[in-house]
Amino acid sequence: MNKFFLTLVLASFFVAGYCQYACNVTNCAQCTGSNSSFCLLCNSGYYLNATDNSACGACNVTNCDICFNATACAKCKAGWDFNIWQLTCYQLCLNGGCFCNSTDNTTCTSCQSGYYMTSNKTCLSCGLGCDICAGTSNQSNPTTCSQCSSHIPWNLNTTSGTCYLCSTGYYWSENNNTCLSCGLGCTNCINDYSEYIGSCSNCSAGYWLNAATANCSACSVGCASCSNGNTCAGCNSGFYFTNTSTCSACIANCTSCTSNDTCAACANNLTFNAVKKVCSGYRNPFMIGGFILASIIALLL
């Protein structure tokens, strides 16, 4: 092999840092190529505990593979679950929703949020949307929820002990223990526990929010969006915008126009007749004649 080429290859490895020196840092898995006292990565169960990367400290978190510091784990060893809130490791339980002890992965010592402890030391789900509940002997209603999840606006029915999620355009009524309509055209309203009527905060298309009543009122006919009952910002299909900021209907079967005697697009494959000013099945006679002539020629060939 050419000596110059071999020298060039070896030099590239040194520049790229591929050649590593023996680490002088205890429990270090990898040191930098140019400094044997500068640790880049510690062994499993250890962490860099010096600002100059000169030492690896032991993790004090049981069954932790990689840790941030002595008391905070970043990754648990195989077979152990990671507690994201406490940054610790716990036994990988065979039963869902369960925290097990360090020697027995079949017996629950406590349950995760959204589960409750049974008499045989297993954890069962509280039900959809429930964070805290208690088990009962009633098979038709096995759990009674006392606190619904706050991550999504679940609502607690105090009579049944279950959690409900209201659909768009509905709000939770504590007095009725159910979801009630926000009102016509309203997509979102305040959960007003005093049952005050008129608490809308957002209206659907074709409606505008009346600040005086906090209710949604319909825009004028043909109007897709408006700031009040008289001023339209956009029209629906089949309507055109007038000089008075209102919407007027296009001619019959017209989906897009700028006045009531023109049409840019007709529905149902119809064609606009500029003479009669209607959308109809009318076709250009020259186009029809050309089609017939082409058909005759095709038959003769």
C-alpha positions, -999 to 999 in steps of 0.1 A, spaced: 0 0 0 12 35 -8 29 50 23 15 84 16 -21 70 14 -17 50 46 -4 81 64 -33 102 51 -59 75 64 -43 73 98 -42 111 101 -79 114 93 -88 89 121 -69 110 146 -85 143 134 -120 127 136 -114 115 171 -118 78 163 -86 69 183 -94 69 220 -70 69 249 -74 48 280 -97 67 305 -82 77 338 -117 86 351 -131 58 373 -164 43 360 -161 62 328 -173 44 296 -157 69 271 -132 97 274 -124 122 247 -97 112 222 -73 140 233 -78 139 270 -79 107 291 -91 127 321 -121 142 303 -151 118 305 -178 120 279 -200 91 291 -202 73 324 -209 36 329 -245 24 336 -256 35 371 -232 65 371 -234 101 361 -210 130 354 -208 148 388 -181 173 380 -183 205 359 -150 196 342 -161 161 334 -134 146 356 -155 123 378 -184 98 376 -207 96 406 -229 67 416 -267 69 411 -286 65 444 -318 56 426 -324 18 428 -324 0 395 -316 31 375 -295 27 343 -289 64 334 -294 92 359 -292 130 358 -277 132 393 -275 111 424 -313 112 431 -329 118 397 -331 89 372 -334 94 334 -337 57 323 -345 26 343 -329 -8 339 -348 -35 318 -378 -48 336 -384 -17 356 -409 11 350 -399 48 350 -419 72 373 -418 104 352 -430 126 382 -406 113 408 -377 103 384 -375 69 401 -378 33 391 -405 8 403 -412 -28 397 -428 -36 363 -461 -50 375 -480 -77 358 -513 -60 367 -520 -27 349 -523 6 369 -503 -10 398 -472 0 418 -455 -32 430 -429 -37 457 -393 -46 448 -396 -84 453 -432 -92 441 -445 -80 407 -479 -96 411 -491 -78 443 -499 -41 442 -488 -18 470 -506 12 456 -525 22 424 -517 47 398 -540 77 391 -572 65 375 -572 31 393 -585 18 426 -573 -10 449 -594 -42 451 -596 -66 481 -572 -90 464 -545 -63 460 -550 -56 423 -558 -24 406 -589 -18 384 -597 12 362 -619 39 377 -635 45 343 -632 70 315 -621 104 327 -619 96 364 -587 102 384 -598 92 420 -625 66 428 -636 40 453 -647 4 444 -682 -8 453 -699 -42 454 -726 -30 429 -717 -48 396 -738 -24 375 -718 5 389 -685 -10 401 -668 24 409 -678 57 423 -657 86 410 -649 115 434 -626 135 411 -625 137 373 -594 144 352 -585 180 349 -563 175 318 -594 174 297 -625 192 310 -644 162 324 -674 168 346 -685 149 376 -720 136 379 -724 136 416 -755 113 414 -740 85 394 -704 91 404 -692 91 367 -674 116 345 -689 132 314 -674 152 286 -697 178 269 -696 180 231 -690 212 212 -719 236 217 -728 222 251 -719 231 287 -721 212 320 -750 220 343 -743 212 379 -780 217 388 -791 191 362 -760 169 363 -759 167 325 -747 186 294 -771 213 282 -770 232 248 -752 265 247 -779 278 223 -785 282 186 -752 290 167 -730 289 198 -700 265 197 -685 273 231 -700 288 263 -690 294 299 -699 267 324 -722 290 343 -733 271 374 -759 298 382 -777 286 351 -776 322 337 -788 320 301 -765 339 277 -729 330 283 -716 323 248 -680 330 239 -678 318 203 -703 315 175 -704 291 145 -702 302 108 -733 323 98 -737 338 133 -723 367 152 -717 372 189 -741 398 204 -720 414 232 -751 429 248 -768 395 254 -737 372 251 -757 351 226 -753 343 190 -776 359 164 -779 348 128 -763 367 100 -785 379 71 -796 355 44 -767 342 23 -740 357 46 -713 333 56 -697 356 83 -706 389 98 -697 412 126 -733 422 132 -767 417 117 -763 443 90 -726 441 79 -715 409 61 -679 400 56 -684 371 31 -711 353 12 -722 317 9 -720 298 -24 -748 309 -47 -747 345 -34 -728 376 -43 -715 406 -23 -734 439 -28 -723 475 -24 -743 477 8 -722 449 25 -750 424 22 -755 392 1 -779 387 -27 -788 355 -45 -773 346 -79 -796 334 -107 -810 298 -103 -785 270 -105 -755 294 -103 -729 287 -76 -706 317 -82 -714 352 -95 -707 389 -91 -742 402 -100 -777 388 -106 -773 388 -144 -739 370 -147 -726 336 -136 -691 323 -133 -700 287 -125 -733 268 -130 -743 238 -110 -750 203 -123 -728 207 -154 -751 234 -168 -739 262 -190 -745 299 -186 -765 314 -215 -753 350 -217 -782 360 -240 -810 345 -218 -790 350 -186 -798 316 -172 -780 284 -164 -793 257 -187 -784 227 -208 -777 249 -238 -745 240 -257 -727 259 -284 -741 247 -318 -706 248 -334 -694 224 -307 -723 201 -312 -719 202 -350 -682 195 -347 -689 165 -325 -714 151 -350 -690 156 -379 -662 139 -360 -685 109 -353 -695 106 -390 -658 106 -401 -649 80 -375 -676 57 -389 -665 61 -425 -629 53 -417 
